[in-house]
Amino acid sequence: MTTTQDIVNAMQALLASEISELQRIYTDLTPKDFKRSSILIQAVRTEYGDVSQRLVSITEYLTLTIYDKTDDYTHTSAKDLSVLQGKILLLFRRGYLRVQDRALHVEASTGGRDWDRAYIDLQISFFDNRDETPDNTPMMEHVETNYYTKG
C-alpha cells in the first residue's frame, strides 16, 4: 500500500539527488528565516476512485513551492526562478515517479509565480489494493458436474 508520505519521501529524494542548487527541501511549513534556494513539498489533497471490489484508483495532488535567492527588496530574478522551475519540471517529463518498487504516473504543470517564489502542480495517479486485510473467505473444496444427454 502506497501512502502520501511515501510519495513525499520519494519526491524529496528525487529533488535532493537531481537539483544541486537547492540548499533545503522542506516537507512541513517553512521556518522563519529559511534558507534559499529551497523547495517546499505540500500534499494538497488525495482523491480515491472505485475500480473494482479490491482495487481503488488514487490521485495525489501535490504542490512544489520553489524559493530562489532574493534581493534587498525580497524579489527574485525572474530569469533565475524560471530556469529553476523549468529544471524541476523536466524531472517529471518521463511521466513517472519512483516510489519504492513502483513507478507512479505523474502529470506536472507550472502553477504560476509570485515575486519571490514559483509553483509546480503535480498529479500522481496509481491503482492500489482497497485494503491489506487478508481474504479469509473459505476456498471451494470440490466441484461436482452432472451431464445429462437426451436420448
Helices and strands as residue ranges (DSSP letters): H 4-18, E 24-26, E 38-50, E 55-67, H 78-90, E 96-99, E 102-113, E 117-129
